[in-house]
Amino acid sequence: MTDKEVQHLSKVQLIEILYMLSQENDSLREENAQLKARLDAIVDKMVEERSSEPVGTSAEASPSKSKKKRK
């Protein structure tokens, strides 16, 4: 919506737009919080799994595929 179009809206219409945007913002904040919680749970699980691995079995201990082959 252009500035000119906004200037022609009534106060009631502007308030309705603000209300709808506020509702959308609240919804997005809630979704963001849920996604952060899911991410935290995944990271915690990975850290827990990583800490329970025996020494020498982690990805860092295995040879890298990106290293150049010896001739």
Phi, psi and omega per residue, in radians:
M1 nan 2.290 -3.110
T2 -1.384 2.871 3.107
D3 -1.049 -0.674 -3.124
K4 -1.117 -0.721 3.116
E5 -1.142 -0.684 3.124
V6 -1.126 -0.680 -3.126
Q7 -1.107 -0.444 -3.120
H8 -1.581 -0.012 3.118
L9 -1.404 2.627 3.091
S10 -1.378 2.903 3.116
K11 -1.065 -0.689 3.135
V12 -1.090 -0.764 3.122
Q13 -1.116 -0.710 3.113
L14 -1.132 -0.715 3.112
I15 -1.121 -0.708 3.099
E16 -1.084 -0.725 3.114
I17 -1.120 -0.782 3.108
L18 -1.056 -0.722 3.134
Y19 -1.107 -0.800 3.140
M20 -1.106 -0.719 3.119
L21 -1.159 -0.640 3.089
S22 -1.126 -0.736 3.106
Q23 -1.101 -0.761 3.131
E24 -1.109 -0.715 3.113
N25 -1.075 -0.790 3.110
D26 -1.049 -0.757 3.135
S27 -1.091 -0.759 3.137
L28 -1.183 -0.626 3.074
R29 -1.115 -0.729 3.113
E30 -1.120 -0.786 3.112
E31 -1.076 -0.722 3.113
N32 -1.063 -0.773 3.124
A33 -1.084 -0.726 3.120
Q34 -1.125 -0.742 3.134
L35 -1.154 -0.668 3.084
K36 -1.106 -0.718 3.122
A37 -1.106 -0.744 3.097
R38 -1.089 -0.762 3.136
L39 -1.099 -0.779 3.106
D40 -1.028 -0.727 3.137
A41 -1.125 -0.725 3.132
I42 -1.137 -0.790 3.138
V43 -1.114 -0.770 3.114
D44 -1.034 -0.741 3.133
K45 -1.111 -0.748 3.137
M46 -1.134 -0.718 3.125
V47 -1.124 -0.734 3.136
E48 -1.104 -0.788 3.119
E49 -1.115 -0.701 -3.120
R50 -1.150 -0.703 -3.097
S51 -1.296 -0.337 3.132
S52 -1.595 -0.073 3.104
E53 -1.300 2.500 3.047
P54 -1.137 2.676 -3.131
V55 -1.073 2.388 3.097
G56 1.630 -0.007 3.140
T57 -1.853 -0.003 -3.112
S58 -1.330 2.928 -3.122
A59 -1.075 -0.587 3.141
E60 -1.171 -0.515 -3.102
A61 -1.352 -0.388 3.141
S62 -1.477 2.620 -3.133
P63 -1.075 2.502 -3.125
S64 -1.399 2.447 3.093
K65 -1.305 -0.316 -3.061
S66 -1.471 -0.151 3.134
K67 -1.226 2.572 3.132
K68 -1.212 2.487 3.102
K69 -1.297 2.485 3.092
R70 -1.401 2.516 3.111
K71 -1.622 nan nan
